[in-house]
Amino acid sequence: MTMAICAVATLSACATSAERRHRQPAPDPVIETRVERITVCPAELDQDVPPRVALPDGARLEAAELVLHWIAQRFAREALLEARLADAKAACPQ
């Protein structure tokens, strides 16, 4: 019987201890987020585009209509890529 009283007394003492009453909940952790954007350009943009090769004087190009159309598409693609490279180079920090 004495043991039971001690156990009850211990439990009630723990429940009302000064440490338990004054303990405050832990504060929420502070999370700091920082975003830093750095523009990095590939080294290839520093290189100059090779000059266009000019058609020699007096040269004639004769081919089927489909071949001439294909060549025209290749030249158009080359011009588009040159323009994109120039735009990308202009957007890079110096």
Secondary structure, DSSP 4 states (H G I P E B T S, - for coil): -HHHHHHHHHHHHHHT-HHHHHPPPPPPPP------------GGGGSPPPPPPPPPTT------HHHHHHHHHHHHHHHHHHHHHHHHHHHS--
